[in-house]
Amino acid sequence: MDIIIREYSAKDIAVIADIWNEVVEEGNAFPQTEGLSESAAADFFSEQSFTGVTEDKTTGEILGIYILHPNNIGRCGHISNASYAVKSSARGLHIGEKMVRHCIVKGKELGFKILQFNAVVKTNYGAVHLYEKLGFVRLGNIPGGFLMKDGSYEDIILFYLTL
């Protein structure tokens, strides 16, 4: 599959909100419990340091989205954080890996020094495997740090990568 990753535009909002909301609704990766309306999505995605979309060059279909932003403020503002969402019908095609690699480059371009993930759900095996494959350092686990959709609690893992 021939894909491009580009900055989102206003015309993408409805589609990327749907992809984002699909992951929120699954309840096993993102901390949000409520999806984004189209107007809330427009605000949310515009507030990020970078919002990227993954698009199939042949069909123009958007297959994934990522956001990149500071993890904190002031003296910790050089540490970035990111979230990735891949449309369920496009999972398993290495789109997530392409977005993470793109995000690493974009983070460097924007002057970030570190990319940190605060809450990778332990049972999100694909993400855990990918981050380890790409050289992210596992900082540790927080027992029961994530409320799953079914009401159970799962451990979360903290990761970072020096950019």
PyRosetta script that sets phi, psi and omega in degrees:
from pyrosetta import init, pose_from_sequence

init()
pose = pose_from_sequence("MDIIIREYSAKDIAVIADIWNEVVEEGNAFPQTEGLSESAAADFFSEQSFTGVTEDKTTGEILGIYILHPNNIGRCGHISNASYAVKSSARGLHIGEKMVRHCIVKGKELGFKILQFNAVVKTNYGAVHLYEKLGFVRLGNIPGGFLMKDGSYEDIILFYLTL")
pose.set_psi(1, 132.2)
pose.set_omega(1, -179.7)
pose.set_phi(2, -96.2)
pose.set_psi(2, 111.8)
pose.set_omega(2, -177.9)
pose.set_phi(3, -122.3)
pose.set_psi(3, 159.0)
pose.set_omega(3, 171.1)
pose.set_phi(4, -125.7)
pose.set_psi(4, 152.7)
pose.set_omega(4, 171.8)
pose.set_phi(5, -118.3)
pose.set_psi(5, 125.7)
pose.set_omega(5, -175.9)
pose.set_phi(6, -139.0)
pose.set_psi(6, 166.1)
pose.set_omega(6, 174.9)
pose.set_phi(7, -68.6)
pose.set_psi(7, 141.4)
pose.set_omega(7, 179.8)
pose.set_phi(8, -67.1)
pose.set_psi(8, 161.8)
pose.set_omega(8, 172.2)
pose.set_phi(9, -132.0)
pose.set_psi(9, 168.4)
pose.set_omega(9, -177.3)
pose.set_phi(10, -56.8)
pose.set_psi(10, -31.8)
pose.set_omega(10, -179.2)
pose.set_phi(11, -67.7)
pose.set_psi(11, -15.5)
pose.set_omega(11, -178.1)
pose.set_phi(12, -87.9)
pose.set_psi(12, -11.9)
pose.set_omega(12, -167.3)
pose.set_phi(13, -53.9)
pose.set_psi(13, -49.9)
pose.set_omega(13, -176.5)
pose.set_phi(14, -59.6)
pose.set_psi(14, -43.6)
pose.set_omega(14, -177.4)
pose.set_phi(15, -69.5)
pose.set_psi(15, -45.7)
pose.set_omega(15, -177.3)
pose.set_phi(16, -70.8)
pose.set_psi(16, -30.8)
pose.set_omega(16, 174.0)
pose.set_phi(17, -63.1)
pose.set_psi(17, -40.8)
pose.set_omega(17, 178.3)
pose.set_phi(18, -62.7)
pose.set_psi(18, -42.9)
pose.set_omega(18, 179.6)
pose.set_phi(19, -65.2)
pose.set_psi(19, -46.3)
pose.set_omega(19, 178.3)
pose.set_phi(20, -57.9)
pose.set_psi(20, -49.1)
pose.set_omega(20, -176.7)
pose.set_phi(21, -65.1)
pose.set_psi(21, -30.9)
pose.set_omega(21, 176.5)
pose.set_phi(22, -60.8)
pose.set_psi(22, -43.6)
pose.set_omega(22, 179.5)
pose.set_phi(23, -68.8)
pose.set_psi(23, -41.9)
pose.set_omega(23, 177.0)
pose.set_phi(24, -58.4)
pose.set_psi(24, -46.1)
pose.set_omega(24, -177.4)
pose.set_phi(25, -64.2)
pose.set_psi(25, -33.7)
pose.set_omega(25, 178.7)
pose.set_phi(26, -62.5)
pose.set_psi(26, -30.2)
pose.set_omega(26, 172.7)
pose.set_phi(27, 69.7)
pose.set_psi(27, 26.3)
pose.set_omega(27, -178.6)
pose.set_phi(28, -132.6)
pose.set_psi(28, 12.3)
pose.set_omega(28, -178.9)
pose.set_phi(29, -145.2)
pose.set_psi(29, -45.6)
pose.set_omega(29, -178.2)
pose.set_phi(30, -94.4)
pose.set_psi(30, 144.3)
pose.set_omega(30, -179.3)
pose.set_phi(31, -73.8)
pose.set_psi(31, -20.2)
pose.set_omega(31, -179.3)
pose.set_phi(32, -64.2)
pose.set_psi(32, 145.6)
pose.set_omega(32, 176.9)
pose.set_phi(33, -106.2)
pose.set_psi(33, -14.7)
pose.set_omega(33, -179.2)
pose.set_phi(34, -121.5)
pose.set_psi(34, 141.9)
pose.set_omega(34, 176.5)
pose.set_phi(35, -73.6)
pose.set_psi(35, 173.7)
pose.set_omega(35, 179.8)
pose.set_phi(36, -101.1)
pose.set_psi(36, 133.0)
pose.set_omega(36, 169.0)
pose.set_phi(37, -70.7)
pose.set_psi(37, 168.4)
pose.set_omega(37, -179.8)
pose.set_phi(38, -62.5)
pose.set_psi(38, -40.3)
pose.set_omega(38, -179.8)
pose.set_phi(39, -70.7)
pose.set_psi(39, -39.0)
pose.set_omega(39, 176.6)
pose.set_phi(40, -65.7)
pose.set_psi(40, -36.9)
pose.set_omega(40, 178.3)
pose.set_phi(41, -64.7)
pose.set_psi(41, -41.3)
pose.set_omega(41, 178.8)
pose.set_phi(42, -58.8)
pose.set_psi(42, -44.5)
pose.set_omega(42, 178.3)
pose.set_phi(43, -66.0)
pose.set_psi(43, -48.9)
pose.set_omega(43, -176.2)
pose.set_phi(44, -59.0)
pose.set_psi(44, -50.5)
pose.set_omega(44, -176.3)
pose.set_phi(45, -70.1)
pose.set_psi(45, -29.6)
pose.set_omega(45, 178.6)
pose.set_phi(46, -74.3)
pose.set_psi(46, -20.7)
pose.set_omega(46, -179.0)
pose.set_phi(47, -82.0)
pose.set_psi(47, -8.8)
pose.set_omega(47, -177.3)
pose.set_phi(48, -78.5)
pose.set_psi(48, 157.1)
pose.set_omega(48, 172.5)
pose.set_phi(49, -63.6)
pose.set_psi(49, -36.0)
pose.set_omega(49, 176.0)
pose.set_phi(50, -156.3)
pose.set_psi(50, 135.4)
pose.set_omega(50, 171.2)
pose.set_phi(51, -121.4)
pose.set_psi(51, 118.2)
pose.set_omega(51, -177.9)
pose.set_phi(52, -111.5)
pose.set_psi(52, 145.9)
pose.set_omega(52, 175.0)
pose.set_phi(53, -120.4)
pose.set_psi(53, 145.3)
pose.set_omega(53, 176.3)
pose.set_phi(54, -103.0)
pose.set_psi(54, 124.0)
pose.set_omega(54, -173.2)
pose.set_phi(55, -125.4)
pose.set_psi(55, 137.1)
pose.set_omega(55, 172.7)
pose.set_phi(56, -72.6)
pose.set_psi(56, 117.5)
pose.set_omega(56, -176.6)
pose.set_phi(57, -63.0)
pose.set_psi(57, -29.0)
pose.set_omega(57, -176.9)
pose.set_phi(58, -77.0)
pose.set_psi(58, -46.5)
pose.set_omega(58, -173.8)
pose.set_phi(59, -100.5)
pose.set_psi(59, -18.7)
pose.set_omega(59, -175.7)
pose.set_phi(60, 81.0)
pose.set_psi(60, 2.9)
pose.set_omega(60, -179.1)
pose.set_phi(61, -71.9)
pose.set_psi(61, 135.0)
pose.set_omega(61, 175.5)
pose.set_phi(62, -85.6)
pose.set_psi(62, 126.2)
pose.set_omega(62, -173.8)
pose.set_phi(63, -109.7)
pose.set_psi(63, -18.9)
pose.set_omega(63, -177.9)
pose.set_phi(64, -162.7)
pose.set_psi(64, 168.3)
pose.set_omega(64, -179.0)
pose.set_phi(65, -146.6)
pose.set_psi(65, 147.4)
pose.set_omega(65, 168.7)
pose.set_phi(66, -140.3)
pose.set_psi(66, 153.4)
pose.set_omega(66, 175.6)
pose.set_phi(67, -121.0)
pose.set_psi(67, 145.1)
pose.set_omega(67, 179.0)
pose.set_phi(68, -133.0)
pose.set_psi(68, 132.8)
pose.set_omega(68, -175.7)
pose.set_phi(69, -160.8)
pose.set_psi(69, 166.7)
pose.set_omega(69, 175.8)
pose.set_phi(70, -63.3)
pose.set_psi(70, 143.3)
pose.set_omega(70, 176.4)
pose.set_phi(71, -79.6)
pose.set_psi(71, -23.1)
pose.set_omega(71, -178.6)
pose.set_phi(72, -154.1)
pose.set_psi(72, -167.7)
pose.set_omega(72, -176.9)
pose.set_phi(73, -119.8)
pose.set_psi(73, 173.7)
pose.set_omega(73, 171.4)
pose.set_phi(74, 53.5)
pose.set_psi(74, -122.5)
pose.set_omega(74, -174.7)
pose.set_phi(75, -67.6)
pose.set_psi(75, -10.5)
pose.set_omega(75, 175.7)
pose.set_phi(76, -112.3)
pose.set_psi(76, 9.5)
pose.set_omega(76, -177.3)
pose.set_phi(77, -68.5)
pose.set_psi(77, -9.6)
pose.set_omega(77, 177.7)
pose.set_phi(78, -81.5)
pose.set_psi(78, -6.6)
pose.set_omega(78, 178.1)
pose.set_phi(79, -96.4)
pose.set_psi(79, 126.4)
pose.set_omega(79, -179.7)
pose.set_phi(80, -101.9)
pose.set_psi(80, 167.8)
pose.set_omega(80, 177.9)
pose.set_phi(81, -141.4)
pose.set_psi(81, 152.8)
pose.set_omega(81, -179.5)
pose.set_phi(82, -147.4)
pose.set_psi(82, 157.7)
pose.set_omega(82, 173.7)
pose.set_phi(83, -135.5)
pose.set_psi(83, 146.1)
pose.set_omega(83, -175.7)
pose.set_phi(84, -129.7)
pose.set_psi(84, 138.4)
pose.set_omega(84, 177.0)
pose.set_phi(85, -136.0)
pose.set_psi(85, 128.7)
pose.set_omega(85, 177.9)
pose.set_phi(86, -118.0)
pose.set_psi(86, 133.1)
pose.set_omega(86, 176.7)
pose.set_phi(87, -53.9)
pose.set_psi(87, 134.8)
pose.set_omega(87, -174.1)
pose.set_phi(88, -56.5)
pose.set_psi(88, -35.7)
pose.set_omega(88, -179.0)
pose.set_phi(89, -71.9)
pose.set_psi(89, -10.2)
pose.set_omega(89, -178.6)
pose.set_phi(90, -111.5)
pose.set_psi(90, 6.1)
pose.set_omega(90, -179.0)
pose.set_phi(91, -71.0)
pose.set_psi(91, 149.5)
pose.set_omega(91, -178.9)
pose.set_phi(92, 89.4)
pose.set_psi(92, 2.2)
pose.set_omega(92, -178.7)
pose.set_phi(93, -103.4)
pose.set_psi(93, 13.0)
pose.set_omega(93, 178.9)
pose.set_phi(94, 67.3)
pose.set_psi(94, 22.9)
pose.set_omega(94, 177.4)
pose.set_phi(95, -68.7)
pose.set_psi(95, -40.6)
pose.set_omega(95, 177.5)
pose.set_phi(96, -58.1)
pose.set_psi(96, -44.6)
pose.set_omega(96, 179.4)
pose.set_phi(97, -61.6)
pose.set_psi(97, -42.7)
pose.set_omega(97, 179.0)
pose.set_phi(98, -63.2)
pose.set_psi(98, -38.4)
pose.set_omega(98, 179.2)
pose.set_phi(99, -68.7)
pose.set_psi(99, -41.0)
pose.set_omega(99, 179.2)
pose.set_phi(100, -63.6)
pose.set_psi(100, -44.1)
pose.set_omega(100, 178.7)
pose.set_phi(101, -61.6)
pose.set_psi(101, -42.4)
pose.set_omega(101, 177.7)
pose.set_phi(102, -63.1)
pose.set_psi(102, -42.0)
pose.set_omega(102, -179.6)
pose.set_phi(103, -62.3)
pose.set_psi(103, -39.0)
pose.set_omega(103, 178.5)
pose.set_phi(104, -61.1)
pose.set_psi(104, -46.2)
pose.set_omega(104, 178.5)
pose.set_phi(105, -64.7)
pose.set_psi(105, -45.9)
pose.set_omega(105, -179.3)
pose.set_phi(106, -63.0)
pose.set_psi(106, -39.9)
pose.set_omega(106, 177.9)
pose.set_phi(107, -59.8)
pose.set_psi(107, -43.5)
pose.set_omega(107, 176.4)
pose.set_phi(108, -61.8)
pose.set_psi(108, -45.2)
pose.set_omega(108, 179.8)
pose.set_phi(109, -58.2)
pose.set_psi(109, -36.2)
pose.set_omega(109, -177.7)
pose.set_phi(110, -84.1)
pose.set_psi(110, -1.4)
pose.set_omega(110, 175.7)
pose.set_phi(111, 91.1)
pose.set_psi(111, 8.1)
pose.set_omega(111, 175.9)
pose.set_phi(112, -72.6)
pose.set_psi(112, 149.9)
pose.set_omega(112, -178.9)
pose.set_phi(113, -104.8)
pose.set_psi(113, -23.9)
pose.set_omega(113, -175.6)
pose.set_phi(114, -141.1)
pose.set_psi(114, 144.9)
pose.set_omega(114, 170.0)
pose.set_phi(115, -114.3)
pose.set_psi(115, 119.8)
pose.set_omega(115, -175.8)
pose.set_phi(116, -122.1)
pose.set_psi(116, 137.7)
pose.set_omega(116, 173.7)
pose.set_phi(117, -111.1)
pose.set_psi(117, 121.8)
pose.set_omega(117, -173.5)
pose.set_phi(118, -85.3)
pose.set_psi(118, -23.6)
pose.set_omega(118, -169.4)
pose.set_phi(119, -154.4)
pose.set_psi(119, 68.9)
pose.set_omega(119, 175.2)
pose.set_phi(120, -85.5)
pose.set_psi(120, 117.0)
pose.set_omega(120, -177.3)
pose.set_phi(121, -65.0)
pose.set_psi(121, 129.4)
pose.set_omega(121, -174.2)
pose.set_phi(122, -53.9)
pose.set_psi(122, -35.4)
pose.set_omega(122, -178.3)
pose.set_phi(123, -86.1)
pose.set_psi(123, 4.2)
pose.set_omega(123, 172.8)
pose.set_phi(124, -85.6)
pose.set_psi(124, 71.2)
pose.set_omega(124, -170.5)
pose.set_phi(125, -59.3)
pose.set_psi(125, -37.1)
pose.set_omega(125, 179.1)
pose.set_phi(126, -61.5)
pose.set_psi(126, -44.9)
pose.set_omega(126, 179.7)
pose.set_phi(127, -66.8)
pose.set_psi(127, -45.5)
pose.set_omega(127, -179.6)
pose.set_phi(128, -58.7)
pose.set_psi(128, -47.3)
pose.set_omega(128, 179.3)
pose.set_phi(129, -60.6)
pose.set_psi(129, -45.4)
pose.set_omega(129, -178.4)
pose.set_phi(130, -62.0)
pose.set_psi(130, -47.4)
pose.set_omega(130, -178.0)
pose.set_phi(131, -63.5)
pose.set_psi(131, -39.7)
pose.set_omega(131, 177.6)
pose.set_phi(132, -66.6)
pose.set_psi(132, -40.8)
pose.set_omega(132, 178.0)
pose.set_phi(133, -59.8)
pose.set_psi(133, -37.6)
pose.set_omega(133, -177.2)
pose.set_phi(134, -85.5)
pose.set_psi(134, 2.6)
pose.set_omega(134, 173.9)
pose.set_phi(135, 92.3)
pose.set_psi(135, 11.6)
pose.set_omega(135, 174.7)
pose.set_phi(136, -65.4)
pose.set_psi(136, 145.3)
pose.set_omega(136, 179.5)
pose.set_phi(137, -95.2)
pose.set_psi(137, 130.9)
pose.set_omega(137, 177.4)
pose.set_phi(138, -82.4)
pose.set_psi(138, 119.4)
pose.set_omega(138, 180.0)
pose.set_phi(139, -83.7)
pose.set_psi(139, -31.2)
pose.set_omega(139, -179.2)
pose.set_phi(140, 153.2)
pose.set_psi(140, -177.3)
pose.set_omega(140, -178.0)
pose.set_phi(141, -114.9)
pose.set_psi(141, 148.5)
pose.set_omega(141, 168.9)
pose.set_phi(142, -113.4)
pose.set_psi(142, 109.4)
pose.set_omega(142, -177.4)
pose.set_phi(143, -61.8)
pose.set_psi(143, 130.6)
pose.set_omega(143, 176.0)
pose.set_phi(144, 62.9)
pose.set_psi(144, 29.3)
pose.set_omega(144, -175.0)
pose.set_phi(145, -80.0)
pose.set_psi(145, -6.7)
pose.set_omega(145, -176.2)
pose.set_phi(146, -130.5)
pose.set_psi(146, 127.3)
pose.set_omega(146, 175.8)
pose.set_phi(147, -86.1)
pose.set_psi(147, 111.5)
pose.set_omega(147, 179.2)
pose.set_phi(148, -73.9)
pose.set_psi(148, 161.6)
pose.set_omega(148, -178.8)
pose.set_phi(149, -59.9)
pose.set_psi(149, -31.1)
pose.set_omega(149, -178.1)
pose.set_phi(150, -81.1)
pose.set_psi(150, 2.1)
pose.set_omega(150, 178.6)
pose.set_phi(151, 93.6)
pose.set_psi(151, -7.6)
pose.set_omega(151, 177.1)
pose.set_phi(152, -83.7)
pose.set_psi(152, 166.2)
pose.set_omega(152, 178.3)
pose.set_phi(153, -112.5)
pose.set_psi(153, 140.3)
pose.set_omega(153, -180.0)
pose.set_phi(154, -125.3)
pose.set_psi(154, 151.2)
pose.set_omega(154, 176.7)
pose.set_phi(155, -67.7)
pose.set_psi(155, 151.9)
pose.set_omega(155, 172.0)
pose.set_phi(156, -119.5)
pose.set_psi(156, 152.1)
pose.set_omega(156, -178.9)
pose.set_phi(157, -115.5)
pose.set_psi(157, 137.7)
pose.set_omega(157, 174.3)
pose.set_phi(158, -100.2)
pose.set_psi(158, 134.5)
pose.set_omega(158, 178.8)
pose.set_phi(159, -129.6)
pose.set_psi(159, 154.7)
pose.set_omega(159, 169.6)
pose.set_phi(160, -147.6)
pose.set_psi(160, 159.2)
pose.set_omega(160, 175.5)
pose.set_phi(161, -139.6)
pose.set_psi(161, 130.6)
pose.set_omega(161, 173.3)
pose.set_phi(162, -76.6)
pose.set_psi(162, 126.9)
pose.set_omega(162, -176.6)
pose.set_phi(163, -87.9)
pose.dump_pdb("model.pdb")
